[in-house]
Amino acid sequence: MAARTIAGARQAASFTHNIPVRRITSADLNGSLADGWRDFMEMRGDIIFLMILYPLIGIVAAVALTGGPLLPLFLPIAAGIGLLGPVAAVGFYEMARRRESGLHSNWAHFLDVRKRPSFDEIVAVSGLLLAIFGLWLLAAGALYIALFGWVEPGSAGTFLRDVFTTGQGWAMILIGGVIGLAFATLVLAISVVSMPMLVDCDVGAVKAVNTSIRGAKENPAMVLRWGVIVAALLILGSIPLFIGLAVVLPWLGYSTWHLYTRLVDRSEIPARKRAG
């Protein structure tokens, strides 16, 4: 028992160094998207997201049509869905990992991520992203109250008219856009590497998030461009009625896995820390 404890301590001590991150180029972004599309055509995943999206669409539509106190959060919820994308994509990271390892992989393996050694760490980072999403909604709600007061919109039509035809509405759009960009940048820096890394390797959440942030700092222009690509595809996928997200979200999930493999030098992760 003591020998095992000492060995474990030595292993932990040997893994205190930072995991190296690489400099990437536009070719890496394009290659990640191309590899992600090939994964999508091989393993699909749109059926899974249709099962998830239709209930979500129903909830959003109910909020939009019934009005009430949640109506001012309709646009922030719709815009903030991308903040939770890395959480929804962990199943696709697992499918891409299996395919890379030469293992049979299809939609039936989507939930196998729960068997990964770092699943508790995945839950921890998911909780962090959910907290950031909650803070985004609180910020959006506070902005609405600051501009419009404690006034409950009478209907969806009235709310949209106030948003697009009044000074307060345009101020909310502009200020909210800046705040939303800050939240999106934070989530991108935290998750672009950490979530696929936790699926791939038996590492801690802090180590994975630290590696992700360092990767973003090392490649600010490329990571920002990746964020713009993701945002553009999410917007296109949302038109009409969010149906296109059934293709866009799996594609982006697979592509993010391939971006991770290009950003991180996985050969420098100790073999004993690699999940089998």
N, C-alpha and C positions, 0 to 999 in steps of 0.2 A: 504493500500500500504506500509506504513511504517512498520507495523507489519510483512508483508510478507518479506520485506527487511531484517529486524532484524533476522527473522527465517532463511532466506537463509544464512546470515552471520554466524549464530550459526552452521548451518549444515556444512558450508565450514570449520569453525574452528575445528569442531570435526573430520574432515577427513584429518588432517595434518600429522597424524602418517603414518609410512611406513606399507604397506601391508605385512604381514608375508610370507616368502617363506620357503619351506621345504627342507630337505636333501633327495635326491632320490638315488636309487640304480640301478644296472643293471636290476633287476626285474621290475622296473618302466619303463625302456626303452622298454624292451620286452613286457610288458603289454600294453604300449601305441601303439606299432606296431600291436599287436594282436587285440586290440580294434579298431584301425584304419582300419584294414583289414575287420573286421566284418561290420563296417560302410560302407566301400566301397562295399562290397557284397550286402548290404541292399539298399544303395542309389546310388551306382555307381558314375557317374561323368565323365567316360571316353568319352562319346559322347560330352560333353561340351568341354573337352580339345582337342579332335580331331578337332573341329571347330576352336579352337584357334591355334593349332599346325600346321595345314596344311598351312595356310598363312605364319606363321613364318618360316616353313621349306622352303617355296618358296622364301622368302626374303633372307634367309641365302644361299640357293642354287644359287640365282641370284648373290649375292656378290661373291661367290666362283667361279662361272663360267665366269663372265664378267670381273673379275679383277678390275683394277683401284685403286684409292686412298683409297677405303674402304677395300681392300683386306687384308692389315696387321691387320685390326681389326676383321677379321673373327674368329680367335681362341679366342681372348678376349671376343667377343660377345657370342660365344658358351659356353665358360667356365663361363661367368658371368651371364648366364640365372638364375642360382640358387640364385643370389643375389636378384632377383625380385620374387622369389618363394613365399615369405610371402605375397606379394601384390596380386598375382594371387590366393592365397589360402583362402582369406577372405570369399569367398562364401561357401567354404567347412567348415570353422569354424562355419558359421551361420547354415548350415545344421546339423552339429554335435550338436550344441547348441539346436536346435529345437528337435532333436531326444532325447537328454538327458532330455529335459523338457516335454517329452511325447506328443509333437506336431507332426502332420503329416509333413513329410519331404521327399522331393525328389528333383531332379534336377530343378524342376520348382521354388524352393525356393532359388536358387543359388544367385540371385540378390536381395533378400530380405534384404541383409546386408545394403543396402542403407537406410533402414527404422530404423536402430538402432540409439539410442540416441547419441552415440559417433561417428557417421559417419564422422562428420567434423574432429574429431581427427584421425580417420582412414586415411582420406585423407592427413592429415598433416604428419603422420608417413610414409605413402606411398611416399609422396614427398621427405622425408628425404632419404628413401631407393633408390629412383630414382636418387637423387643427388649423393649418394655414388656410384651407378652404373655408372653415368656419370664421376665421378672422376676416377673410375677404368679404363674406356676407355681412359681418358686423360693420365693417368699414363702409360697405355700400349702403346699408341701412342708415348708418349715422349721417352719411352724405345726403341721402334723401330727406331725412328729418331736418338737417341744417338748411336745406334749400326750400323745402315745401312745408316744413312744420309737421306736427302730428296730425296729418290729414290723411284719412283713408280714401283711396281713389274709389269713385262710384262705380266704375266699370273699366274694362280693358280699353275701350275706345277713348274714354275720358283720360285715362292714364297716358296712352300713347300720344294723344293730342297735346297734353301738357308737356310731355317729354320733347316732342319735335317742333312745337310752335311757340314755346316760351323761352325767355332768357334763362330762367332757372333750369329748364330742361336741357338746354344746350350746355350750360355750365356743368350739369350733372354728367352729361356724356363726356365732355372734355376732361374734367377732373377725375371722373371715374375711370376713364381710359388710361390716364397716367398712373393712377393707383393700381389698376388691374395689371398694367405692364410691369410694375414693380413686383407684384405678387407672382406673376408668370415667370419673371426672370429668376426670382428666388427658387421657385419650384423646379425650374429647368436646371439650375446649378446643383440643386440638392439631388435630383433624381436621375439625371441623364446617364450616370454611371452606376449609382448606388443600387438601384433596384435590380438591373440585370446582373450586377456583380454578386448580390446576395443570393440570387438564383443559381449562379455559377459556382460560387466559392463559399466555403465555411469560414466566413469572416464576421466581425462584429459590425453593428449598425454605424457606430462612430467611425470606424475605419473606412467603411464603404462611402459614407457621406463625405468624409474628408477627401477621399480619392476623387469623388465626383466634383467637388468644389475646386480642387486643384486642376482637374482636367478642364473645367470651364475657364479658370484663370489663365491656363496655358494656351487656350485656344478661344479667346473671347469673340473674335470675329466669326469663326466657324460655328461656334455654339450658338451665337446670336442668329446666324443665318439658318441654322437648324431649327431654332425656335420659330423663325418666320415661316419656314417651310411647313412645320407642324401646324402653326396657326392657320396658314392659307388652306391646307388640306382639310383641317377641321371645319373651316367656314364653308368650303365647297361641299364637304360631306353632309353638312347640315341643311343644304338646300336640295330638294324640298323636304320638309318634315323629318329631318335628321336621318332619313333612310340611308343616305350614302355613307354614314358613319359605320355601317355594318361592314363596309369594305375598307374604309380609311383607317379605322382604329386597329384592326388586325394587321394591316399593312405597316402602319407606323410602329406597332409593337414589335413585329419581326425586324423592321429596319433599325429600331433603336438597339436591339440586340447586336446587330452587325456593326453599328456605330460604336458600341461599347468595346467590341473585340478589336476595333481599330484604335480606339483611344487609349486603352489600357494594355500595358505590356504584361500579359498574363504569365509569361515565362518566368517572371520575377516573383510570382506568388509561390511560396513554398509548397511543394507537392503535398505535404501532409495537411495543408490548409485548403487544398482543392477538393471540392465535393465530388464524390464518385458518381 
